[in-house]
Amino acid sequence: MAYRTFVDRRNSYWQAWDVRPERIERRSVERRQHSSGEWKGVERRVGDRRRLDQKRVVLDNGLGTGWLVFESKSEKRRLTPIPKHWEISTESQLRLLCEKAQLVPGNGSGTYGTSAA
């Protein structure tokens, strides 16, 4: 996760970082395949060991590929998709990205870095 700080045109201090969600369920297909045909050994796969009672988070509005978080003491913003090479942007470029970002409602707590936004 890249992390940057900058000051906007109103002299407010901002933090910026990227959020890249990992896929919770990595197995989408059965990977065990044998080139010699049918498996003759002892079957070790008894049922599915994956926990199915866990909560699943559905990311919509293009958030599945990640987003940039901009947070100041008074507000939090989110920009998706993550711009390429944002971590090496100039301060003025970061200001422009922050201005384009969507305001995250109800997150003006001023607690820096406490959530993924």
C-alpha positions, 0 to 999 in steps of 0.5 A, spaced: 500 500 500 502 506 497 501 512 502 502 520 501 501 526 504 499 533 501 496 540 503 490 542 499 489 549 496 485 551 503 491 549 507 488 543 509 493 537 510 491 530 507 493 523 507 492 519 501 493 511 500 490 505 495 486 500 497 486 493 493 481 488 496 484 481 495 479 476 493 476 472 499 475 466 495 481 464 491 479 457 489 474 458 483 475 451 480 478 445 482 485 445 481 487 437 482 488 434 476 492 428 474 495 427 467 495 419 468 487 419 468 483 417 474 486 417 481 487 410 484 490 413 491 486 414 497 481 420 496 483 425 501 477 430 499 471 429 504 467 434 503 468 442 502 473 444 508 471 451 506 467 455 511 461 457 508 458 461 514 462 467 513 460 474 511 461 476 504 463 483 502 460 485 495 464 491 492 460 494 487 460 501 483 467 499 481 470 498 487 472 491 486 479 493 483 481 498 488 480 505 490 484 511 492 482 514 499 483 521 501 482 523 508 483 530 512 481 532 519 474 534 516 472 529 510 474 522 507 474 521 499 474 515 495 477 515 487 476 509 483 479 506 479 486 507 482 490 512 477 496 509 474 503 511 478 499 516 483 504 514 488 509 518 484 504 524 482 506 531 484 502 535 490 498 539 485 496 532 481 494 529 488 490 535 489 486 534 482 485 527 484 482 529 491 478 534 488 475 529 483 474 523 488 467 522 491 465 524 498 464 518 503 458 520 507 458 520 514 466 519 515 468 526 518 471 523 524 478 526 523 481 519 525 487 518 521 488 511 518 483 507 522 479 504 516 479 502 509 474 507 507 
